[in-house]
Amino acid sequence: MLGIGVGAAVLPASLTGTAQAAAPASGTRQGPLLLDNVRGYTLTRKGLREFTSLLIAPNGKVAGLDASAGRGVRRINGKGRLVLPGMHDAHGHIWNYGALASELDLSGTRSLAEAQQALAAYAAANPDLAWITGRGWNQVIWGLGRFPTAADLDLVVGDRPVWLVRVDGHAGVANTAALTLAGITRDTPDPAGGQIIRDADGNPTGTLVDTAMSYVSSRIPAPTIEDVRRRALVAQAKLNAVGITSVSDASTSTDGYVVLRELAGAGELTMRVNAFLSWEAFNEIGAAVRTDSFAADMLRVRTVKLVADGALGSRGAALLQPYSDDPSTSGLMRITPEEMNNRVAAVVAAGYQAAIHAIGDRGNRAVLDAFDRAFRTAGDQGLRHRIEHAQVVALDDIPRFKQLGLVASMQPVHATDDMNMAEDRVGPERIKGAYAWRKMLDQGTVIASGSDFPVSSALPFEGLHAAVTRTDREGRPAGGWYSEEAMTPVEALRSFTLDAAYAAHQEKVLGSLEPGKWADFVIADMDPFNLPANRAMWQTTVLQTWVGGQRVGEYGDL
């Protein structure tokens, strides 16, 4: 949990789900606004709709498409630019994303040596920090052939603790000073759902996987409530800049909820947040804060995040059979199947939607079994429960997503980020059920797309590119990686807009530019359905971002 850890018993009335909402960030305007001369696209229940003008009512909602300017209507000439509904990232991490503004960001490093140089520069620039923290390393991209070690970090910083989290957030490496503060020795046991990586003599190397990470992370001073607020504001500015108007935050602490509620009530949120309470926050404040809408749909709190297993890159994803590139392990379940059953039952009974992280085929099966068991007892209550990532699924289990009415919350960029190691991890047979967007869509399962930022790029047009082409930014591999699982451009756009809103129970107010819905949209420089020669979808530049009929960011000339 972050910071002060406000409990339900002490939450003021202004921070509970029944409190009176303050004016939303979208506010009201003096009169209607017409954005015309645009090339617009939006999804509706009938399919893709094109339009050339967008009429916005004074209340910040869409009044009409292809309308003309009447008396008292202010007009903005769109100069033929692209207009799309605002992008909804269906799975991101606001707090980690905001924290990277002040922590060491290793996401661009291509080798251990480059990461060491970045660590040295950061340590020199921040001599007063008691702890050096950061994230983003990836030993696969580094070509290291192993996890980094405390010794690797000690060569650069030995006088204070260092804790650097892997890009996926499911492993971290500590230097010797941090290991000492955490009391980790060769006699320290692996916790349930975690692993201390050890050398041939049984000594800890410095890398900790999944729940073992808490040995070190629990020693780091907690952020203050002001830190949490700053992280939210930094994150929303960066997300608005790439065209994101709504986010499903995939683990909101009690402090995070307090900050989001205050910002929304004060009209300071410029992105809508569908908050997934962490399991701890659910137990602390869930009974007091559940709400479908606060501050004119700026904040929704009706979902609980659970975690079944780890990640593929750190071999923490739970597999039914051993890893193909390391037969000594089958990954890690973060909690037992019995505990998963109990937690899902508690979430359903409280009227919350469950959003459960599952990467490996064993992790996904355990979650499917837990939903099946809960629904037999209480029904699904129409809450559109979700599996987050659904990354490697046994072929026999894919139909169960449809049978149980689950949403597959997936991240297209994970396929192109992971293609450098995914088949090595699971082999040629299991890969057939991995990143299986086409199989999900063809059976009628709703896919809500996101990025998992900061694990992957938050740029939604990069996600659209990956979904449609199954290639990286350089167009590799030619023809796409398992291209038979690609989405069409319309399906990809739908997954980042209307279906992402559907997964958040917000499709009646968000996700498309239709009369009566909020005028959340982006203006960009390139048409994804008619790409210019030698341009790729990921190269699209957002020029303006609008939320509730108000411009919240301007990044280039129309």
ROZABA-145651 format. One record per residue (C-alpha): residue in three letters; residue number from 1; x, y, z. Coordinates in nm, 3 decimals. Example, Ala and Ser with C-alpha at 12.3 -4.5 7.8 and 13.67 -1.06 7.14 Angstrom:
2
res/n/c1/c2/c3
Ala/1/1.230/-0.450/0.780 $
Ser/2/1.367/-0.106/0.714 $
END
This chain:
558
res/n/c1/c2/c3
Met/1/0.000/0.000/0.000 $
Leu/2/0.103/0.357/-0.061 $
Gly/3/0.167/0.619/0.202 $
Ile/4/-0.072/0.695/0.480 $
Gly/5/-0.304/0.399/0.436 $
Val/6/-0.636/0.565/0.527 $
Gly/7/-0.877/0.301/0.652 $
Ala/8/-1.250/0.282/0.582 $
Ala/9/-1.338/0.378/0.937 $
Val/10/-1.169/0.715/0.906 $
Leu/11/-1.261/0.806/0.549 $
Pro/12/-1.441/1.140/0.557 $
Ala/13/-1.787/1.155/0.402 $
Ser/14/-1.650/1.360/0.114 $
Leu/15/-1.436/1.062/0.012 $
Thr/16/-1.700/0.788/0.017 $
Gly/17/-1.906/0.667/-0.272 $
Thr/18/-2.221/0.847/-0.160 $
Ala/19/-2.073/1.195/-0.120 $
Gln/20/-2.196/1.481/-0.335 $
Ala/21/-1.980/1.521/-0.644 $
Ala/22/-1.804/1.847/-0.712 $
Ala/23/-1.797/2.000/-1.058 $
Pro/24/-1.610/1.775/-1.305 $
Ala/25/-1.301/1.883/-1.491 $
Ser/26/-1.506/1.908/-1.810 $
Gly/27/-1.718/2.186/-1.660 $
Thr/28/-1.962/2.370/-1.886 $
Arg/29/-1.913/2.610/-2.174 $
Gln/30/-2.107/2.921/-2.267 $
Gly/31/-2.249/2.772/-2.585 $
Pro/32/-2.227/2.484/-2.831 $
Leu/33/-1.910/2.416/-3.028 $
Leu/34/-1.878/2.273/-3.378 $
Leu/35/-1.557/2.101/-3.483 $
Asp/36/-1.589/2.066/-3.858 $
Asn/37/-1.383/1.985/-4.165 $
Val/38/-1.244/1.670/-4.002 $
Arg/39/-1.200/1.308/-4.102 $
Gly/40/-1.369/1.136/-3.812 $
Tyr/41/-1.426/0.772/-3.717 $
Thr/42/-1.616/0.620/-3.430 $
Leu/43/-1.749/0.275/-3.347 $
Thr/44/-2.119/0.225/-3.284 $
Arg/45/-2.329/-0.084/-3.229 $
Lys/46/-2.377/-0.091/-3.607 $
Gly/47/-2.006/-0.072/-3.687 $
Leu/48/-1.769/0.197/-3.800 $
Arg/49/-1.922/0.541/-3.857 $
Glu/50/-1.741/0.817/-4.046 $
Phe/51/-1.819/1.185/-3.994 $
Thr/52/-1.693/1.525/-4.103 $
Ser/53/-1.811/1.738/-3.810 $
Leu/54/-1.871/1.700/-3.437 $
Leu/55/-2.120/1.917/-3.249 $
Ile/56/-2.051/1.952/-2.876 $
Ala/57/-2.325/2.066/-2.638 $
Pro/58/-2.259/2.318/-2.357 $
Asn/59/-2.259/2.029/-2.107 $
Gly/60/-1.956/1.871/-2.275 $
Lys/61/-2.145/1.590/-2.444 $
Val/62/-2.182/1.504/-2.809 $
Ala/63/-2.487/1.674/-2.962 $
Gly/64/-2.451/1.540/-3.312 $
Leu/65/-2.234/1.422/-3.599 $
Asp/66/-2.224/1.578/-3.944 $
Ala/67/-2.408/1.879/-3.807 $
Ser/68/-2.385/2.234/-3.937 $
Ala/69/-2.313/2.552/-3.745 $
Gly/70/-2.625/2.734/-3.636 $
Arg/71/-2.682/3.058/-3.450 $
Gly/72/-2.464/3.093/-3.142 $
Val/73/-2.243/2.798/-3.235 $
Arg/74/-1.868/2.856/-3.210 $
Arg/75/-1.679/2.687/-3.494 $
Ile/76/-1.332/2.532/-3.504 $
Asn/77/-1.189/2.438/-3.841 $
Gly/78/-1.033/2.092/-3.811 $
Lys/79/-0.838/2.142/-4.134 $
Gly/80/-0.902/1.788/-4.247 $
Arg/81/-0.734/1.630/-3.945 $
Leu/82/-0.818/1.288/-3.801 $
Val/83/-1.067/1.273/-3.511 $
Leu/84/-1.113/0.957/-3.305 $
Pro/85/-1.282/0.882/-2.974 $
Gly/86/-1.045/0.927/-2.683 $
Met/87/-0.841/0.615/-2.619 $
His/88/-0.919/0.408/-2.311 $
Asp/89/-0.617/0.214/-2.187 $
Ala/90/-0.786/-0.087/-2.032 $
His/91/-0.490/-0.182/-1.813 $
Gly/92/-0.224/0.058/-1.688 $
His/93/-0.043/0.152/-1.369 $
Ile/94/-0.082/0.521/-1.295 $
Trp/95/0.135/0.528/-0.983 $
Asn/96/0.433/0.342/-1.130 $
Tyr/97/0.410/0.552/-1.444 $
Gly/98/0.410/0.876/-1.248 $
Ala/99/0.693/0.757/-1.024 $
Leu/100/0.923/0.711/-1.323 $
Ala/101/0.943/1.089/-1.358 $
Ser/102/1.171/1.094/-1.054 $
Glu/103/1.311/0.739/-1.042 $
Leu/104/1.579/0.575/-1.255 $
Asp/105/1.420/0.468/-1.584 $
Leu/106/1.606/0.178/-1.743 $
Ser/107/1.344/0.095/-2.007 $
Gly/108/1.560/0.218/-2.294 $
Thr/109/1.880/0.039/-2.194 $
Arg/110/2.016/-0.223/-2.434 $
Ser/111/2.286/-0.381/-2.218 $
Leu/112/2.398/-0.428/-1.860 $
Ala/113/2.684/-0.186/-1.920 $
Glu/114/2.443/0.080/-2.043 $
Ala/115/2.225/0.026/-1.736 $
Gln/116/2.527/0.055/-1.509 $
Gln/117/2.621/0.384/-1.674 $
Ala/118/2.265/0.512/-1.623 $
Leu/119/2.276/0.406/-1.258 $
Ala/120/2.607/0.583/-1.205 $
Ala/121/2.477/0.904/-1.361 $
Tyr/122/2.155/0.891/-1.159 $
Ala/123/2.341/0.827/-0.832 $
Ala/124/2.574/1.120/-0.900 $
Ala/125/2.281/1.350/-0.979 $
Asn/126/2.092/1.245/-0.665 $
Pro/127/2.351/1.229/-0.386 $
Asp/128/2.098/1.292/-0.109 $
Leu/129/1.861/1.003/-0.187 $
Ala/130/1.867/0.745/0.091 $
Trp/131/1.750/0.477/-0.154 $
Ile/132/1.802/0.458/-0.529 $
Thr/133/1.497/0.305/-0.692 $
Gly/134/1.402/0.250/-1.053 $
Arg/135/1.259/0.005/-1.303 $
Gly/136/1.261/-0.106/-1.663 $
Trp/137/1.551/-0.352/-1.703 $
Asn/138/1.510/-0.653/-1.928 $
Gln/139/1.781/-0.916/-1.926 $
Val/140/1.648/-1.063/-2.252 $
Ile/141/1.703/-0.738/-2.442 $
Trp/142/2.040/-0.703/-2.273 $
Gly/143/2.139/-1.044/-2.411 $
Leu/144/2.271/-1.123/-2.065 $
Gly/145/2.170/-1.488/-2.049 $
Arg/146/2.102/-1.452/-1.676 $
Phe/147/1.940/-1.218/-1.428 $
Pro/148/2.143/-0.920/-1.306 $
Thr/149/2.308/-0.953/-0.965 $
Ala/150/2.390/-0.750/-0.658 $
Ala/151/2.754/-0.765/-0.765 $
Asp/152/2.661/-0.594/-1.094 $
Leu/153/2.509/-0.307/-0.897 $
Asp/154/2.781/-0.296/-0.630 $
Leu/155/3.033/-0.211/-0.899 $
Val/156/2.846/0.118/-0.942 $
Val/157/2.679/0.196/-0.607 $
Gly/158/2.782/0.032/-0.283 $
Asp/159/2.733/0.304/-0.023 $
Arg/160/2.350/0.304/-0.017 $
Pro/161/2.073/0.061/-0.107 $
Val/162/1.964/0.018/-0.467 $
Trp/163/1.642/-0.153/-0.580 $
Leu/164/1.566/-0.182/-0.951 $
Val/165/1.246/-0.350/-1.071 $
Arg/166/1.228/-0.551/-1.392 $
Val/167/1.024/-0.407/-1.679 $
Asp/168/0.729/-0.638/-1.605 $
Gly/169/0.718/-0.546/-1.237 $
His/170/0.749/-0.913/-1.135 $
Ala/171/1.118/-0.924/-1.039 $
Gly/172/1.371/-0.685/-0.894 $
Val/173/1.743/-0.672/-0.832 $
Ala/174/1.900/-0.533/-0.515 $
Asn/175/2.257/-0.440/-0.437 $
Thr/176/2.433/-0.580/-0.132 $
Ala/177/2.339/-0.282/0.086 $
Ala/178/1.968/-0.341/0.012 $
Leu/179/1.997/-0.715/0.069 $
Thr/180/2.162/-0.647/0.405 $
Leu/181/1.890/-0.404/0.513 $
Ala/182/1.629/-0.662/0.414 $
Gly/183/1.808/-0.931/0.612 $
Ile/184/1.832/-1.165/0.314 $
Thr/185/2.090/-1.443/0.353 $
Arg/186/2.134/-1.795/0.222 $
Asp/187/1.906/-1.908/0.506 $
Thr/188/1.617/-1.682/0.404 $
Pro/189/1.335/-1.903/0.272 $
Asp/190/1.151/-1.848/-0.052 $
Pro/191/0.809/-1.707/0.038 $
Ala/192/0.493/-1.863/-0.098 $
Gly/193/0.450/-1.736/-0.453 $
Gly/194/0.804/-1.602/-0.479 $
Gln/195/1.164/-1.696/-0.538 $
Ile/196/1.506/-1.577/-0.428 $
Ile/197/1.741/-1.640/-0.720 $
Arg/198/2.049/-1.818/-0.583 $
Asp/199/2.392/-1.914/-0.713 $
Ala/200/2.530/-2.269/-0.727 $
Asp/201/2.622/-2.250/-0.358 $
Gly/202/2.275/-2.139/-0.250 $
Asn/203/2.364/-1.776/-0.187 $
Pro/204/2.118/-1.505/-0.296 $
Thr/205/2.238/-1.335/-0.614 $
Gly/206/2.032/-1.020/-0.564 $
Thr/207/1.734/-1.091/-0.790 $
Leu/208/1.398/-1.155/-0.625 $
Val/209/1.089/-1.278/-0.811 $
Asp/210/0.724/-1.196/-0.738 $
Thr/211/0.631/-1.214/-0.367 $
Ala/212/1.000/-1.235/-0.267 $
Met/213/1.032/-0.875/-0.386 $
Ser/214/0.852/-0.761/-0.070 $
Tyr/215/1.158/-0.852/0.136 $
Val/216/1.322/-0.540/-0.008 $
Ser/217/1.030/-0.324/-0.123 $
Ser/218/0.879/-0.326/0.228 $
Arg/219/1.197/-0.158/0.356 $
Ile/220/1.173/0.138/0.119 $
Pro/221/1.016/0.445/0.282 $
Ala/222/0.653/0.474/0.170 $
Pro/223/0.560/0.769/-0.050 $
Thr/224/0.375/1.050/0.120 $
Ile/225/0.026/1.147/0.013 $
Glu/226/0.185/1.441/-0.171 $
Asp/227/0.409/1.196/-0.358 $
Val/228/0.101/1.000/-0.459 $
Arg/229/-0.077/1.314/-0.578 $
Arg/230/0.226/1.426/-0.778 $
Arg/231/0.251/1.087/-0.945 $
Ala/232/-0.114/1.103/-1.051 $
Leu/233/-0.073/1.448/-1.203 $
Val/234/0.249/1.356/-1.384 $
Ala/235/0.092/1.039/-1.523 $
Gln/236/-0.223/1.207/-1.650 $
Ala/237/-0.026/1.478/-1.833 $
Lys/238/0.185/1.216/-2.009 $
Leu/239/-0.118/1.002/-2.092 $
Asn/240/-0.323/1.293/-2.225 $
Ala/241/-0.030/1.379/-2.452 $
Val/242/-0.057/1.044/-2.633 $
Gly/243/-0.434/1.059/-2.671 $
Ile/244/-0.552/0.870/-2.365 $
Thr/245/-0.869/1.011/-2.209 $
Ser/246/-0.961/0.713/-1.988 $
Val/247/-0.758/0.461/-1.791 $
Ser/248/-0.840/0.145/-1.602 $
Asp/249/-0.586/0.164/-1.320 $
Ala/250/-0.478/-0.191/-1.244 $
Ser/251/-0.419/-0.158/-0.869 $
Thr/252/-0.536/0.142/-0.672 $
Ser/253/-0.433/0.160/-0.308 $
Thr/254/-0.629/0.333/-0.035 $
Asp/255/-0.408/0.639/-0.070 $
Gly/256/-0.446/0.625/-0.446 $
Tyr/257/-0.823/0.627/-0.409 $
Val/258/-0.809/0.923/-0.172 $
Val/259/-0.600/1.122/-0.421 $
Leu/260/-0.816/1.032/-0.721 $
Arg/261/-1.131/1.124/-0.532 $
Glu/262/-0.987/1.461/-0.427 $
Leu/263/-0.860/1.541/-0.776 $
Ala/264/-1.188/1.444/-0.940 $
Gly/265/-1.391/1.643/-0.691 $
Ala/266/-1.172/1.948/-0.741 $
Gly/267/-1.197/1.927/-1.119 $
Glu/268/-0.825/1.851/-1.154 $
Leu/269/-0.852/1.516/-1.332 $
Thr/270/-0.812/1.541/-1.708 $
Met/271/-0.846/1.167/-1.765 $
Arg/272/-1.124/0.941/-1.648 $
Val/273/-1.014/0.666/-1.412 $
Asn/274/-1.175/0.328/-1.369 $
Ala/275/-0.998/0.228/-1.048 $
Phe/276/-0.925/-0.136/-0.963 $
Leu/277/-0.893/-0.148/-0.586 $
Ser/278/-0.606/-0.365/-0.471 $
Trp/279/-0.706/-0.661/-0.255 $
Glu/280/-0.577/-0.474/0.049 $
Ala/281/-0.769/-0.157/-0.035 $
Phe/282/-1.083/-0.360/-0.104 $
Asn/283/-1.066/-0.504/0.245 $
Glu/284/-0.995/-0.162/0.398 $
Ile/285/-1.240/0.064/0.218 $
Gly/286/-1.435/-0.137/-0.037 $
Ala/287/-1.761/-0.127/0.154 $
Ala/288/-1.747/0.253/0.177 $
Val/289/-1.630/0.370/-0.163 $
Arg/290/-1.804/0.162/-0.429 $
Thr/291/-1.944/0.390/-0.697 $
Asp/292/-2.033/0.362/-1.063 $
Ser/293/-1.973/0.730/-1.125 $
Phe/294/-1.828/1.024/-0.939 $
Ala/295/-1.776/1.378/-1.068 $
Ala/296/-1.959/1.327/-1.398 $
Asp/297/-1.791/0.995/-1.481 $
Met/298/-1.438/1.110/-1.398 $
Leu/299/-1.399/0.829/-1.142 $
Arg/300/-1.545/0.479/-1.118 $
Val/301/-1.470/0.239/-0.829 $
Arg/302/-1.638/-0.095/-0.889 $
Thr/303/-1.353/-0.337/-0.964 $
Val/304/-1.102/-0.534/-0.753 $
Lys/305/-0.761/-0.643/-0.881 $
Leu/306/-0.637/-0.990/-0.792 $
Val/307/-0.313/-1.159/-0.903 $
Ala/308/-0.283/-1.526/-0.990 $
Asp/309/0.077/-1.563/-1.106 $
Gly/310/0.387/-1.381/-1.224 $
Ala/311/0.523/-1.289/-1.568 $
Leu/312/0.673/-1.480/-1.857 $
Gly/313/0.996/-1.282/-1.885 $
Ser/314/1.096/-1.360/-1.526 $
Arg/315/0.964/-1.718/-1.551 $
Gly/316/0.711/-1.644/-1.280 $
Ala/317/0.407/-1.709/-1.500 $
Ala/318/0.250/-2.034/-1.378 $
Leu/319/0.257/-2.305/-1.646 $
Leu/320/0.086/-2.643/-1.657 $
Gln/321/0.415/-2.798/-1.769 $
Pro/322/0.777/-2.686/-1.710 $
Tyr/323/0.929/-2.400/-1.903 $
Ser/324/1.072/-2.514/-2.235 $
Asp/325/1.392/-2.318/-2.174 $
Asp/326/1.422/-2.411/-1.805 $
Pro/327/1.265/-2.748/-1.718 $
Ser/328/1.352/-2.696/-1.352 $
Thr/329/1.056/-2.461/-1.303 $
Ser/330/0.690/-2.429/-1.395 $
Gly/331/0.655/-2.077/-1.257 $
Leu/332/0.477/-1.946/-0.952 $
Met/333/0.119/-1.914/-0.834 $
Arg/334/0.098/-1.603/-0.618 $
Ile/335/-0.184/-1.752/-0.410 $
Thr/336/-0.328/-2.100/-0.377 $
Pro/337/-0.632/-2.207/-0.579 $
Glu/338/-0.830/-2.221/-0.254 $
Glu/339/-0.740/-1.863/-0.168 $
Met/340/-0.823/-1.755/-0.523 $
Asn/341/-1.164/-1.918/-0.488 $
Asn/342/-1.222/-1.737/-0.158 $
Arg/343/-1.117/-1.399/-0.292 $
Val/344/-1.327/-1.423/-0.606 $
Ala/345/-1.628/-1.525/-0.398 $
Ala/346/-1.575/-1.226/-0.167 $
Val/347/-1.544/-0.981/-0.457 $
Val/348/-1.857/-1.114/-0.629 $
Ala/349/-2.054/-1.112/-0.305 $
Ala/350/-1.962/-0.745/-0.252 $
Gly/351/-2.099/-0.652/-0.595 $
Tyr/352/-1.757/-0.575/-0.740 $
Gln/353/-1.618/-0.679/-1.076 $
Ala/354/-1.309/-0.900/-1.046 $
Ala/355/-1.008/-0.824/-1.269 $
Ile/356/-0.752/-1.099/-1.227 $
His/357/-0.394/-1.098/-1.355 $
Ala/358/-0.316/-1.431/-1.522 $
Ile/359/-0.023/-1.485/-1.759 $
Gly/360/0.054/-1.858/-1.774 $
Asp/361/-0.180/-2.140/-1.879 $
Arg/362/-0.189/-2.275/-1.522 $
Gly/363/-0.262/-1.928/-1.386 $
Asn/364/-0.541/-1.875/-1.639 $
Arg/365/-0.692/-2.215/-1.565 $
Ala/366/-0.695/-2.146/-1.192 $
Val/367/-0.878/-1.817/-1.254 $
Leu/368/-1.127/-1.977/-1.492 $
Asp/369/-1.194/-2.245/-1.232 $
Ala/370/-1.243/-1.983/-0.961 $
Phe/371/-1.495/-1.789/-1.171 $
Asp/372/-1.677/-2.109/-1.262 $
Arg/373/-1.704/-2.203/-0.897 $
Ala/374/-1.819/-1.856/-0.787 $
Phe/375/-2.080/-1.831/-1.061 $
Arg/376/-2.229/-2.169/-0.972 $
Thr/377/-2.292/-2.030/-0.623 $
Ala/378/-2.378/-1.664/-0.679 $
Gly/379/-2.405/-1.614/-1.054 $
Asp/380/-2.193/-1.360/-1.239 $
Gln/381/-2.439/-1.077/-1.155 $
Gly/382/-2.374/-0.917/-1.493 $
Leu/383/-2.048/-0.766/-1.367 $
Arg/384/-1.840/-0.853/-1.676 $
His/385/-1.554/-1.008/-1.484 $
Arg/386/-1.216/-0.984/-1.650 $
Ile/387/-0.893/-1.176/-1.690 $
Glu/388/-0.605/-0.933/-1.720 $
His/389/-0.347/-1.033/-1.983 $
Ala/390/-0.484/-1.383/-2.065 $
Gln/391/-0.144/-1.422/-2.221 $
Val/392/-0.077/-1.795/-2.250 $
Val/393/-0.398/-2.000/-2.243 $
Ala/394/-0.437/-2.372/-2.301 $
Leu/395/-0.630/-2.420/-2.625 $
Asp/396/-0.899/-2.618/-2.442 $
Asp/397/-0.949/-2.326/-2.203 $
Ile/398/-1.002/-2.051/-2.461 $
Pro/399/-1.373/-2.141/-2.515 $
Arg/400/-1.430/-2.104/-2.140 $
Phe/401/-1.384/-1.726/-2.170 $
Lys/402/-1.699/-1.717/-2.383 $
Gln/403/-1.885/-1.978/-2.179 $
Leu/404/-1.826/-1.780/-1.859 $
Gly/405/-1.893/-1.442/-2.021 $
Leu/406/-1.550/-1.305/-1.931 $
Val/407/-1.374/-1.006/-2.082 $
Ala/408/-1.021/-1.070/-2.210 $
Ser/409/-0.822/-0.762/-2.106 $
Met/410/-0.516/-0.791/-2.329 $
Gln/411/-0.222/-0.577/-2.432 $
Pro/412/-0.127/-0.591/-2.802 $
Val/413/0.222/-0.450/-2.739 $
His/414/0.298/-0.746/-2.513 $
Ala/415/0.306/-0.973/-2.817 $
Thr/416/0.561/-0.762/-3.000 $
Asp/417/0.759/-0.692/-2.682 $
Asp/418/0.768/-1.061/-2.586 $
Met/419/0.825/-1.224/-2.924 $
Asn/420/1.200/-1.221/-2.852 $
Met/421/1.154/-1.483/-2.579 $
Ala/422/0.791/-1.608/-2.559 $
Glu/423/0.830/-1.916/-2.778 $
Asp/424/1.159/-2.000/-2.604 $
Arg/425/0.968/-1.999/-2.276 $
Val/426/0.667/-2.210/-2.381 $
Gly/427/0.766/-2.397/-2.699 $
Pro/428/0.593/-2.435/-3.037 $
Glu/429/0.272/-2.601/-2.913 $
Arg/430/0.179/-2.381/-2.618 $
Ile/431/0.250/-2.067/-2.822 $
Lys/432/-0.063/-2.149/-3.025 $
Gly/433/-0.273/-2.035/-2.730 $
Ala/434/-0.060/-1.727/-2.658 $
Tyr/435/-0.156/-1.370/-2.749 $
Ala/436/-0.451/-1.536/-2.924 $
Trp/437/-0.658/-1.233/-3.015 $
Arg/438/-0.818/-1.384/-3.325 $
Lys/439/-0.929/-1.697/-3.141 $
Met/440/-1.088/-1.480/-2.871 $
Leu/441/-1.261/-1.246/-3.116 $
Asp/442/-1.386/-1.522/-3.343 $
Gln/443/-1.567/-1.691/-3.055 $
Gly/444/-1.731/-1.363/-2.953 $
Thr/445/-1.516/-1.277/-2.652 $
Val/446/-1.478/-0.903/-2.594 $
Ile/447/-1.117/-0.785/-2.594 $
Ala/448/-1.039/-0.468/-2.399 $
Ser/449/-0.698/-0.345/-2.509 $
Gly/450/-0.442/-0.160/-2.303 $
Ser/451/-0.067/-0.126/-2.268 $
Asp/452/0.019/-0.220/-1.907 $
Phe/453/0.220/0.104/-1.890 $
Pro/454/0.494/0.148/-1.777 $
Val/455/0.564/-0.219/-1.856 $
Ser/456/0.513/-0.135/-2.224 $
Ser/457/0.472/0.183/-2.425 $
Ala/458/0.162/0.381/-2.329 $
Leu/459/0.130/0.510/-2.687 $
Pro/460/-0.209/0.375/-2.801 $
Phe/461/-0.118/0.406/-3.167 $
Glu/462/0.170/0.169/-3.099 $
Gly/463/-0.083/-0.070/-2.951 $
Leu/464/-0.303/-0.033/-3.258 $
His/465/-0.002/-0.098/-3.480 $
Ala/466/0.087/-0.415/-3.288 $
Ala/467/-0.273/-0.538/-3.293 $
Val/468/-0.307/-0.500/-3.668 $
Thr/469/0.042/-0.594/-3.793 $
Arg/470/0.188/-0.817/-3.516 $
Thr/471/0.519/-0.641/-3.585 $
Asp/472/0.745/-0.406/-3.391 $
Arg/473/0.818/-0.045/-3.486 $
Glu/474/1.070/-0.157/-3.748 $
Gly/475/0.813/-0.384/-3.912 $
Arg/476/0.972/-0.703/-3.785 $
Pro/477/0.916/-0.983/-3.848 $
Ala/478/0.810/-0.942/-4.210 $
Gly/479/0.448/-1.047/-4.240 $
Gly/480/0.392/-1.041/-3.865 $
Trp/481/0.459/-1.274/-3.572 $
Tyr/482/0.187/-1.542/-3.585 $
Ser/483/-0.004/-1.301/-3.805 $
Glu/484/-0.311/-1.526/-3.811 $
Glu/485/-0.395/-1.385/-3.466 $
Ala/486/-0.396/-1.019/-3.582 $
Met/487/-0.695/-0.787/-3.547 $
Thr/488/-0.844/-0.582/-3.826 $
Pro/489/-0.801/-0.203/-3.795 $
Val/490/-1.167/-0.167/-3.695 $
Glu/491/-1.139/-0.442/-3.431 $
Ala/492/-0.824/-0.282/-3.291 $
Leu/493/-0.984/0.061/-3.265 $
Arg/494/-1.291/-0.090/-3.103 $
Ser/495/-1.077/-0.270/-2.845 $
Phe/496/-0.915/0.059/-2.738 $
Thr/497/-1.241/0.256/-2.733 $
Leu/498/-1.592/0.111/-2.718 $
Asp/499/-1.498/-0.234/-2.591 $
Ala/500/-1.255/-0.094/-2.334 $
Ala/501/-1.544/0.122/-2.212 $
Tyr/502/-1.773/-0.184/-2.213 $
Ala/503/-1.526/-0.372/-1.996 $
Ala/504/-1.547/-0.080/-1.751 $
His/505/-1.930/-0.071/-1.761 $
Gln/506/-1.905/0.273/-1.920 $
Glu/507/-2.013/0.211/-2.278 $
Lys/508/-2.331/0.418/-2.231 $
Val/509/-2.128/0.731/-2.155 $
Leu/510/-1.783/0.672/-2.308 $
Gly/511/-1.606/0.488/-2.587 $
Ser/512/-1.771/0.636/-2.893 $
Leu/513/-1.869/0.977/-3.026 $
Glu/514/-2.246/0.944/-3.025 $
Pro/515/-2.515/1.189/-2.910 $
Gly/516/-2.550/1.188/-2.532 $
Lys/517/-2.201/1.056/-2.461 $
Trp/518/-1.910/1.262/-2.334 $
Ala/519/-1.714/1.445/-2.604 $
Asp/520/-1.384/1.273/-2.527 $
Phe/521/-1.174/1.269/-2.843 $
Val/522/-0.832/1.314/-2.998 $
Ile/523/-0.722/1.507/-3.302 $
Ala/524/-0.425/1.349/-3.480 $
Asp/525/-0.219/1.395/-3.792 $
Met/526/-0.272/1.066/-3.973 $
Asp/527/-0.563/0.845/-4.079 $
Pro/528/-0.511/0.488/-3.949 $
Phe/529/-0.749/0.348/-4.210 $
Asn/530/-0.574/0.521/-4.499 $
Leu/531/-0.207/0.533/-4.404 $
Pro/532/0.024/0.741/-4.621 $
Ala/533/0.298/0.559/-4.807 $
Asn/534/0.597/0.463/-4.591 $
Arg/535/0.417/0.551/-4.269 $
Ala/536/0.313/0.313/-3.992 $
Met/537/0.026/0.351/-3.748 $
Trp/538/0.258/0.390/-3.450 $
Gln/539/0.396/0.708/-3.607 $
Thr/540/0.064/0.888/-3.560 $
Thr/541/0.106/1.212/-3.365 $
Val/542/-0.165/1.341/-3.132 $
Leu/543/-0.222/1.713/-3.183 $
Gln/544/-0.499/1.777/-2.930 $
Thr/545/-0.677/1.582/-2.657 $
Trp/546/-1.027/1.672/-2.539 $
Val/547/-1.219/1.545/-2.236 $
Gly/548/-1.582/1.637/-2.177 $
Gly/549/-1.577/1.890/-2.458 $
Gln/550/-1.278/2.075/-2.312 $
Arg/551/-0.929/2.074/-2.460 $
Val/552/-0.692/1.932/-2.198 $
Gly/553/-0.378/1.923/-2.410 $
Glu/554/-0.240/2.076/-2.728 $
Tyr/555/0.075/1.925/-2.874 $
Gly/556/0.095/2.056/-3.229 $
Asp/557/-0.069/2.274/-3.491 $
Leu/558/-0.381/2.160/-3.669 $
END
